[in-house]
Amino acid sequence: MLGKGVVGGGGGTKLPKPSFVSYVRPEEIHTNEKEVTEKEATLHLLPGEQVLCEANTVLKYVQEDSCQRGVYGRLVCTDFKIAFLSDDEPALDSDESQFKNKVIGENDITLHCVDQIYGVFDEKKKILFGQLKKYPEKFIIHCKDLRVFHFCLRYTKEEEVKRIVSGILHHTQSPKLLKRLFLFSYATAAQNNTATKSRTHTVMFDTLKDWSWELERTKGNVKYKPVSVNEGYKICERLPPYFVIPTPLPEEDVQRFQGHGIPIWCWSYHNGSALLKMSALPKEQDDGILQIQKSFLDGIYKTIHRPPYEIVKTEDLSSNFLSLQEIQTAYSKFKQLFLIDNSTEFWDTDIKWFSLLESSSWLDIIRRCLKKAIEITECLEAQNMNVLLLEENASDLCCLLSSLVQVMMDPHCRTRTGFQSLVQKEWVMGGHCFLDRCNHLHQNDKEEHQRQLSLPLTQSKSSPKRGFFREETDHLIKNLLGKRISKLINSSDELQDNFREFYDNWHSKPTDYHGLLLPHIEGPEIKVWAQRYLRWIPEAQILGGGRLATMSKLLEMMEEVQNLQEKINERHSSQAVLQPGTRHTEASCLLRNSARLSSLFPFALLHRHSSKPVLPTSGWKALGDEEDLAKREDEFVDLGDV
């Protein structure tokens, strides 16, 4: 079958053990050859970074080669990262170096990026934690950015094995004090290296001036005011030192319930409507306290809800949205699709890709969240209503939905500095619990949730579970049968007519990229972000293909048009030849000359290893024999960008 006889191809048959045994250790090779000069790879350390432990003669396996090939080097653990150093790594071209990460290398893993560590004992993979009695010959690191690293310690000295494995386990799993995080060491060591601020720097929102600037930019300074009542965090550590509240609201009310029950301004639209958020008041059993809270909230609502001049719509996220535990469960299932150990595992997973993707429910979570953001946008844009997001602490889903709405409605937030300022305002100053959600201090045995900005969280009512793809297939069948159905948006919920009209009207007009942008939320349009999730899997990439090939061809045509235009100009005029499009020409040279670039460029920059798109024997058998396969009807599946 296809999988047989291919080294690293992941065939279902087990490879025979080699009959030849070498008694020469790798470090002894070339030791007697004086003409060989050793070159040791340099470890690049950030200011304040210290080496904790290291091991020599470590073999890093090539992932897609089913652990049959690799490169020797040195494995180092610092108080910031795990780094593998080898002299065999090819140097980047001058054109390719512009895409290189400037903080960590290709074989570096920051300690906070480590998700799980596995050891291989007698060809069985087990999770490593705590103090080990027996140390593995191989260990595997799964990263939160979906990279997978395989290391072999068979040729490493025993004391170095104990030191490096114990060190990595300790510094990636043991509970930490906040002040022991590397950030504080770095800040102290690099405090003299202050970067000069440009005119388009990121707004940090740590002063009243920054908030006043944002109010003036969004024309919200008429109805809202910045306050410094929490300066020095004297009222609440959850709130930022400076924030914005409605102008009629007395500052004394902020102190009454430690910031709870106060509408905090997020953003204003040019028609005067605004997006607000509020942390819910603590639940009380005493009737007297409940009455006090009710009268307090009534007074608050009267300041922001004054029909017909100002109308406020409240979105209670705590009762209508998924819990963080449910979100974590969905993402945990989703990310397992991309943590691939070898080619065999990839092709086995590829056969049941859509069923596994459907069972994770992650794409449906994204769709529901985008739908809620569009509903909020419709209230602000079409109905000219204020929207108040209500959540327990206003620091999880409030951050997410307010960010999505601003990206859709404010073109400034779609620029680089604007987006950085948005993250600083809504997530950092918004009080999102990064330490708890990402478990950076390792205080909990199980992570609560790892926030992914590129994959939003969402609302959900406990509705009858229907498969994501099955639901869309049912709609398609009805459409083919000629039945009149609504478009594929959340068939489980009846959409409001105004939302449906708003959504359809916008998509029926030409797109203005400097104005309002609404995403498509029909099922087929919600796709896996291939550049983000498949960039570490060579088998999922097209060498020199995909959008890269299309862009390269387009730039070639542009360059040809430019050359023809220059010839026309030379014929009609003796003046200097105009040279438009120089930047496109340079990009064209980069794309055409870099044959190793893949379809996931620039996220997957280089395709350095040979990919073996071989279907394993186990997968081949699952499809049936050749006669059954020949009798089957062809099935067409549009993978899109996946």
C-alpha positions as a printed Julia matrix, in Angstrom:
642×3 Matrix{Float64}:
   0.0    0.0     0.0
   0.94   3.68   -0.13
   2.34   3.87    3.35
   4.73   0.93    3.02
   8.42   1.36    2.57
   8.5    5.11    3.12
  10.78   6.3     5.91
   8.93   8.8     8.04
   5.83   8.47    5.91
   3.95   6.96    8.78
   2.96   3.61    7.31
   0.78   1.31    9.31
   3.52  -1.36    9.37
   6.23  -1.03   11.96
   9.74  -0.4    10.66
  12.29  -3.17   11.38
  14.9   -2.42   14.02
  18.39  -1.77   12.63
  20.76  -4.72   12.93
  23.85  -2.55   13.18
  24.73  -1.04   16.56
  27.2    1.84   16.79
  29.33   2.11   19.92
  30.7    5.51   18.95
  28.98   8.41   20.66
  28.04  11.33   18.41
  30.28  13.76   20.29
  33.29  11.52   19.56
  32.9   11.9    15.79
  35.63  14.08   14.2
  37.43  14.54   17.53
  40.67  13.28   16.01
  40.41  15.41   12.9
  42.37  18.58   13.61
  41.18  20.31   10.47
  37.59  20.34   11.74
  36.88  23.54   13.63
  33.99  23.48   16.07
  31.49  26.26   15.86
  29.19  26.68   18.81
  25.85  28.36   18.24
  25.39  31.54   20.22
  22.57  31.8    22.73
  20.94  35.22   22.51
  19.82  36.45   25.93
  17.51  39.36   26.66
  18.45  41.91   29.34
  18.01  40.24   32.72
  17.75  36.71   31.27
  19.81  34.0    33.01
  20.75  30.44   32.02
  19.41  27.88   34.51
  20.45  24.5    33.05
  21.56  22.93   29.79
  22.35  19.62   28.13
  24.65  18.76   25.23
  24.28  16.19   22.44
  20.5   16.45   22.33
  18.82  15.21   19.16
  15.91  17.31   17.9
  13.75  15.16   15.65
  12.22  16.36   12.41
   8.5   16.28   13.12
   7.13  15.12    9.77
   9.79  12.42    9.4
   8.17  10.13   11.98
  11.18  10.64   14.27
  13.66   8.95   11.94
  15.9   11.97   11.3
  17.05  14.95   13.3
  19.8   17.39   14.16
  22.15  17.41   17.16
  22.6   20.44   19.34
  22.46  21.95   22.8
  19.25  22.3    24.82
  19.21  25.27   27.2
  16.64  26.38   29.77
  16.68  30.0    30.96
  14.3   31.91   33.23
  12.49  33.07   30.06
  12.64  30.29   27.47
  13.75  26.84   26.37
  16.18  27.11   23.45
  17.66  24.51   21.14
  20.97  25.54   19.52
  22.44  23.84   16.47
  25.09  24.78   13.93
  23.22  23.01   11.14
  20.39  25.53   10.91
  20.48  27.21    7.47
  20.96  30.96    7.45
  18.07  33.16    6.35
  18.3   35.13    3.14
  18.36  38.9     3.41
  14.8   39.06    2.06
  13.58  36.37    4.45
  15.15  37.87    7.58
  12.59  40.7     7.59
   9.95  38.16    8.68
  12.07  36.73   11.5
  10.82  37.07   15.06
  13.0   39.64   16.82
  12.55  38.26   20.36
  12.61  34.46   20.09
  14.19  32.13   17.54
  12.68  29.38   15.45
  13.66  26.76   18.04
  12.87  28.82   21.16
   9.92  28.13   23.47
   9.01  30.68   26.12
   8.22  29.07   29.46
   4.67  30.48   29.43
   4.13  28.93   25.99
   4.61  25.35   27.23
   1.28  23.54   27.33
   2.11  19.9    28.07
   5.3   17.87   28.41
   5.32  14.17   27.56
   7.94  11.5    28.14
   8.34   8.38   26.03
   8.87   5.2    28.07
   9.06   1.91   26.13
   7.38   3.54   23.11
   4.5    4.79   25.31
   3.82   8.49   25.75
   3.05   9.71   29.27
   2.51  13.18   30.7
   5.43  14.35   32.86
   4.87  16.3    36.07
   6.43  16.67   39.5
   9.53  14.8    40.64
  10.48  11.91   38.36
  11.87   8.57   39.51
  12.78   7.53   35.99
  13.86   9.88   33.24
  12.73   9.34   29.62
  15.02   8.89   26.64
  12.67  11.03   24.57
  10.39  13.85   25.56
   7.85  15.88   23.65
   6.8   19.49   24.29
   3.37  20.69   23.15
   3.23  24.48   22.96
   0.27  26.82   23.34
   1.04  28.27   19.91
   0.52  24.7    18.56
   4.17  23.86   17.88
   5.37  20.36   18.78
   9.03  19.62   19.65
  10.58  16.14   19.89
  13.89  15.71   21.75
  15.96  12.57   22.18
  18.28  12.33   25.22
  19.68   8.9    24.45
  23.17  10.25   23.75
  23.17  12.85   26.52
  25.04  12.33   29.77
  22.85  10.97   32.56
  23.46  13.88   34.95
  22.67  16.37   32.19
  19.44  14.51   31.41
  18.31  14.74   35.02
  19.26  18.39   35.22
  17.57  19.54   32.0
  14.36  17.5    32.4
  13.93  18.42   36.08
  14.72  22.06   35.32
  12.22  22.33   32.49
   9.48  20.61   34.52
  10.13  22.81   37.54
  10.17  26.13   35.71
   7.12  25.36   33.55
   4.88  23.73   36.18
   5.79  24.88   39.7
   3.78  27.7    41.31
   5.45  31.11   41.05
   5.35  34.39   42.89
   4.29  37.36   40.81
   7.6   39.16   41.36
   9.52  36.1    40.1
   8.12  36.41   36.58
  10.76  37.21   33.99
   9.01  40.44   33.04
  10.18  42.11   36.25
  13.8   41.06   35.72
  13.64  42.33   32.16
  12.07  45.65   33.16
  14.78  46.25   35.75
  17.64  45.38   33.39
  16.23  47.27   30.41
  14.96  50.36   32.22
  17.67  52.51   30.62
  16.77  51.37   27.1
  13.79  53.68   26.68
  12.39  53.71   23.18
  11.66  57.04   21.58
   7.96  57.67   21.07
   6.81  58.34   17.54
   3.87  60.47   16.54
   1.79  57.33   15.98
   2.64  55.52   19.21
   0.29  53.16   21.02
  -2.01  54.96   23.44
  -1.53  53.36   26.87
  -4.6   54.91   28.59
  -2.67  55.35   31.82
  -3.3   59.12   32.07
  -6.33  61.41   31.96
  -4.85  62.97   28.83
  -5.05  59.66   26.94
  -8.72  59.2    27.82
  -9.5   62.81   26.92
  -7.8   62.27   23.55
  -9.9   59.16   22.88
 -13.09  60.99   23.86
 -12.24  63.82   21.5
 -11.37  61.41   18.68
 -14.72  59.61   18.94
 -16.74  62.81   19.66
 -17.82  61.4    23.01
 -16.6   64.32   25.13
 -20.05  65.97   25.07
 -21.81  63.27   27.11
 -18.94  61.59   28.95
 -16.07  62.66   31.2
 -12.78  61.08   32.37
 -12.38  60.65   36.13
  -9.4   59.99   38.41
 -11.39  58.78   41.41
  -9.51  55.44   41.38
  -6.05  56.98   41.09
  -3.58  54.79   42.95
  -6.22  52.02   42.96
  -7.63  53.44   46.19
 -11.18  52.27   45.41
 -10.76  49.04   43.48
  -7.83  47.11   42.0
 -10.08  45.74   39.27
 -10.68  49.16   37.71
  -7.98  51.23   35.97
  -6.69  54.4    37.67
  -8.49  56.51   35.06
 -11.66  55.74   33.12
 -14.7   57.45   31.62
 -18.27  57.69   32.99
 -21.43  59.59   31.92
 -21.2   63.33   32.66
 -24.36  63.5    34.87
 -23.07  60.72   37.13
 -21.49  61.98   40.41
 -18.0   60.63   41.09
 -19.09  59.73   44.63
 -21.32  56.97   43.23
 -18.24  55.12   41.96
 -17.03  54.59   45.53
 -20.34  53.3    46.85
 -20.04  49.67   45.67
 -16.32  49.71   44.76
 -17.01  50.39   41.11
 -19.76  47.81   40.69
 -22.98  49.02   39.12
 -21.25  51.94   37.35
 -21.62  52.3    33.55
 -18.1   52.68   32.14
 -17.64  54.14   28.67
 -15.96  52.02   25.99
 -16.5   53.87   22.71
 -18.75  56.4    20.94
 -20.08  56.34   17.39
 -20.28  59.48   15.24
 -24.1   59.54   15.52
 -23.86  60.02   19.31
 -24.62  56.46   20.42
 -22.16  54.81   22.8
 -21.03  51.39   23.96
 -20.88  50.99   27.75
 -20.05  48.17   30.16
 -20.96  47.51   33.78
 -19.89  44.99   36.41
 -22.88  43.51   38.21
 -23.54  44.27   41.86
 -22.69  41.44   44.26
 -25.55  39.06   44.96
 -27.03  39.56   48.41
 -29.59  37.59   50.42
 -30.6   40.37   52.78
 -33.79  42.15   51.63
 -32.64  45.48   52.99
 -29.39  45.41   51.02
 -31.23  44.26   47.91
 -33.58  47.26   48.21
 -30.6   49.6    48.54
 -29.0   48.08   45.45
 -32.25  48.38   43.49
 -32.68  52.05   44.29
 -29.02  52.68   43.43
 -29.37  51.0    40.01
 -32.61  52.88   39.33
 -30.76  56.14   39.83
 -27.92  54.99   37.59
 -30.26  53.99   34.77
 -32.07  57.33   34.91
 -28.8   59.08   34.05
 -28.18  57.01   30.9
 -31.74  56.03   29.85
 -33.77  59.13   29.05
 -36.25  58.34   26.3
 -36.9   59.57   23.69
 -33.55  61.42   23.69
 -31.37  58.53   24.89
 -32.34  54.87   24.9
 -30.2   52.14   26.43
 -30.35  48.46   25.54
 -28.85  46.13   28.15
 -27.09  42.9    27.16
 -26.71  40.59   30.17
 -23.73  38.44   29.22
 -23.58  36.48   32.49
 -26.93  34.77   31.94
 -27.01  34.45   28.14
 -23.45  33.48   27.31
 -21.38  30.35   27.7
 -19.39  29.87   30.88
 -15.61  30.0    30.76
 -15.48  26.29   31.56
 -17.57  25.44   28.5
 -15.4   27.69   26.35
 -12.24  26.04   27.62
 -13.64  22.59   26.89
 -14.45  23.57   23.3
 -11.03  25.12   22.68
  -9.21  22.16   24.27
 -10.89  19.82   21.78
 -10.23  22.21   18.91
  -6.51  22.65   19.53
  -5.91  18.89   19.64
  -6.55  18.84   15.89
  -3.32  20.78   15.36
  -0.99  19.29   17.97
   0.33  16.64   15.59
   3.3   14.48   16.59
   4.13  12.95   13.18
   2.91  12.3     9.65
   1.03   9.15   10.6
  -1.03  11.03   13.15
  -1.73  13.82   10.65
  -3.08  11.52    7.95
  -5.11   9.5    10.44
  -6.68  12.72   11.69
  -7.18  14.05    8.16
  -9.65  11.27    7.35
 -12.03  12.35   10.13
 -11.15  16.08   10.08
 -14.67  17.47    9.68
 -16.26  15.22   12.29
 -13.57  16.15   14.83
 -13.94  19.82   13.96
 -17.7   19.61   14.39
 -17.48  17.81   17.73
 -15.33  20.62   19.17
 -18.17  23.18   18.61
 -15.52  25.9    18.3
 -16.61  27.25   14.91
 -20.19  27.51   16.13
 -18.96  29.45   19.16
 -17.21  31.91   16.86
 -20.29  32.35   14.7
 -22.56  33.08   17.66
 -20.13  35.62   19.02
 -19.83  37.42   15.71
 -23.62  37.46   15.45
 -23.93  39.09   18.87
 -21.35  41.71   17.89
 -23.33  42.48   14.72
 -26.52  42.82   16.78
 -24.79  45.39   18.99
 -23.5   47.17   15.89
 -27.04  47.33   14.48
 -28.3   48.98   17.67
 -25.54  51.6    17.56
 -25.64  52.24   13.81
 -29.25  51.8    12.69
 -31.31  52.37   15.84
 -29.06  55.05   17.38
 -29.28  53.32   20.78
 -26.72  53.08   23.55
 -25.73  49.51   24.45
 -24.78  48.49   27.99
 -22.85  45.22   28.38
 -23.49  43.65   31.79
 -21.17  40.96   33.2
 -20.11  39.78   36.64
 -16.78  41.61   36.57
 -17.03  43.17   33.07
 -13.58  41.78   32.27
 -14.1   38.72   30.05
 -16.82  38.73   27.41
 -17.21  42.5    27.77
 -13.61  42.91   26.6
 -14.2   40.58   23.68
 -17.49  42.0    22.37
 -16.48  45.64   22.8
 -13.26  44.93   20.84
 -15.14  43.19   18.03
 -17.69  46.01   17.74
 -14.96  48.65   17.54
 -13.02  46.71   14.9
 -16.22  46.48   12.82
 -17.26  50.12   13.22
 -14.07  52.15   13.72
 -11.49  52.11   10.87
  -8.86  53.48   13.28
  -9.02  50.21   15.23
  -8.12  48.34   12.05
  -4.73  50.06   11.81
  -1.68  48.65   13.57
  -1.36  51.36   16.21
  -5.14  51.6    16.54
  -5.48  47.89   17.19
  -2.63  47.94   19.71
  -4.33  50.83   21.49
  -7.64  48.94   21.41
  -6.08  45.9    23.12
  -4.47  48.17   25.71
  -7.77  49.95   26.42
 -10.23  47.05   26.45
  -8.08  44.17   27.74
  -5.21  45.57   29.79
  -6.91  48.62   31.28
 -10.23  46.79   31.07
  -9.02  44.48   33.82
  -8.93  41.15   32.01
  -7.45  38.54   34.36
  -4.56  37.35   32.2
  -2.73  35.77   35.13
  -5.77  33.7    36.12
  -7.06  32.88   32.65
  -3.64  31.85   31.28
  -2.48  30.5    34.67
   0.93  32.17   34.36
   1.61  31.66   38.07
   0.57  27.97   37.95
  -1.66  28.42   40.97
  -4.27  25.98   39.65
  -3.82  22.4    38.53
  -6.01  23.08   35.52
  -5.98  26.19   33.38
  -9.23  28.12   33.38
  -9.01  29.42   29.87
  -6.39  30.58   27.43
  -7.64  33.7    25.7
  -7.23  33.77   21.93
  -7.93  37.16   20.4
  -8.03  35.7    16.92
 -10.78  33.28   17.93
 -13.49  35.12   19.85
 -15.64  33.66   22.57
 -19.37  33.9    22.42
 -22.89  33.75   23.76
 -24.97  30.65   23.77
 -28.22  29.48   25.22
 -28.48  25.81   25.97
 -30.26  24.99   22.76
 -30.62  21.5    21.3
 -27.22  20.54   19.94
 -27.03  20.31   16.19
 -23.84  19.69   14.3
 -22.21  22.75   12.76
 -21.8   21.16    9.34
 -24.98  19.05    9.59
 -27.03  22.18   10.23
 -25.67  23.86    7.11
 -26.21  20.71    5.05
 -29.88  20.63    6.06
 -30.27  24.22    4.9
 -28.55  23.42    1.62
 -30.83  20.47    0.96
 -33.91  22.6     1.57
 -32.57  25.25   -0.75
 -31.91  22.72   -3.5
 -35.45  21.41   -3.11
 -36.7   24.9    -3.87
 -38.11  25.73   -0.45
 -37.98  29.3     0.68
 -35.67  29.54    3.69
 -33.81  32.27    5.45
 -30.07  32.51    4.99
 -27.83  30.34    7.09
 -27.51  32.28   10.31
 -28.28  30.51   13.58
 -31.24  28.46   12.45
 -31.98  27.59   16.09
 -32.9   31.2    16.89
 -35.43  33.37   15.06
 -33.62  36.51   13.96
 -35.2   39.89   14.46
 -36.42  41.53   11.27
 -34.4   44.71   11.81
 -31.19  42.74   12.3
 -31.87  40.63    9.21
 -32.6   43.72    7.15
 -29.52  45.54    8.48
 -27.25  42.58    7.73
 -28.6   41.94    4.22
 -28.61  45.61    3.24
 -24.97  46.07    4.2
 -23.79  42.99    2.28
 -25.77  44.04   -0.8
 -23.77  47.28   -1.14
 -20.15  47.8    -2.27
 -17.7   47.48    0.62
 -16.25  50.67    2.06
 -13.04  49.62    3.79
 -12.83  52.99    5.56
 -16.26  52.62    7.11
 -18.42  49.92    8.65
 -17.28  46.32    8.04
 -19.48  43.32    8.83
 -18.22  39.74    8.63
 -20.11  36.96    6.89
 -21.56  34.66    9.52
 -23.13  32.04    7.29
 -21.83  28.59    8.2
 -19.64  28.02    5.09
 -17.97  31.41    5.65
 -16.7   30.51    9.15
 -13.42  28.79    8.38
 -10.36  27.64   10.22
  -7.62  30.26   10.02
  -5.1   28.09    8.2
  -2.19  30.53    8.52
  -2.64  30.56   12.28
  -3.35  26.92   13.03
  -1.69  24.88   10.27
   1.57  26.78    9.92
   3.59  24.22   11.9
   2.29  21.2     9.93
   4.31  20.73    6.69
   1.8   18.24    5.24
  -0.93  20.9     5.33
   1.07  23.37    3.25
   1.36  23.75   -0.52
   4.98  24.31   -1.53
   5.1   27.42   -3.68
   1.31  27.41   -4.04
  -1.9   28.82   -2.67
  -2.37  32.56   -2.4
   1.41  32.96   -2.58
   1.47  31.72   -6.18
  -1.48  33.93   -7.09
   0.18  37.01   -5.6
   3.46  36.2    -7.32
   1.74  35.92  -10.71
  -0.15  39.15  -10.1
   3.05  41.01   -9.27
   4.75  39.59  -12.36
   1.92  40.98  -14.5
   2.16  44.36  -12.74
   5.9   44.45  -13.41
   5.33  43.59  -17.07
   2.75  46.38  -17.39
   5.21  48.76  -15.74
   7.96  47.8   -18.2
   5.64  48.3   -21.16
   4.63  51.7   -19.81
   8.29  52.68  -19.49
   8.91  51.72  -23.13
   5.96  53.86  -24.22
   7.28  56.78  -22.21
  10.73  56.38  -23.76
   9.23  56.46  -27.21
   7.15  59.61  -26.64
   9.49  61.53  -24.41
  13.21  61.92  -23.76
  12.65  62.72  -20.09
  13.68  60.49  -17.22
  11.83  57.23  -17.07
   9.17  57.15  -14.41
   9.56  54.36  -11.91
   6.23  53.65  -10.21
   5.63  50.46   -8.33
   9.17  49.88   -7.08
   7.84  48.34   -3.9
   5.75  45.85   -5.91
   8.79  44.87   -7.93
  10.78  44.15   -4.79
   7.96  42.07   -3.38
   7.73  40.22   -6.67
  11.45  39.37   -6.55
  11.07  38.13   -2.98
   8.16  35.86   -3.83
   9.62  34.51   -7.07
  13.1   33.89   -5.7
  11.91  32.2    -2.49
  10.85  28.83   -3.85
  10.75  27.38   -0.34
   7.85  29.62    0.7
   4.61  27.79    1.32
   0.91  28.55    0.88
   0.78  29.76    4.51
   3.31  32.57    3.91
   4.22  34.74    5.81
   3.12  32.88    8.98
   4.85  29.71    7.78
   7.87  31.43    6.27
  10.06  28.56    5.1
   9.46  25.01    4.01
  12.83  23.59    5.03
  11.98  19.89    5.09
  10.59  17.51    2.54
   6.92  16.75    2.97
   5.65  13.24    2.29
   1.93  13.37    1.47
   1.53   9.62    1.83
  -1.71   8.12    3.07
  -0.86   5.66    5.88
  -1.82   2.01    5.59
  -4.26   2.32    8.47
  -6.09   5.13    6.71
  -6.04   3.29    3.39
  -7.66   0.25    4.98
 -10.31   2.46    6.55
 -11.4    3.48    3.04
 -11.94  -0.14    2.01
 -10.35  -2.21   -0.73
  -9.66  -0.98   -4.24
 -12.84  -2.43   -5.77
 -15.1   -0.74   -3.21
 -13.18   2.49   -3.62
 -13.6    2.41   -7.4
 -17.36   1.82   -7.15
 -17.92   4.82   -4.86
 -19.22   8.07   -6.22
 -16.85  11.0    -6.03
 -17.48  13.35   -3.13
 -16.7   17.02   -3.56
 -15.67  18.97   -0.49
 -14.72  22.64   -0.76
 -11.95  23.06    1.75
 -11.65  26.8     1.12
  -8.66  28.2     2.98
  -8.36  25.24    5.35
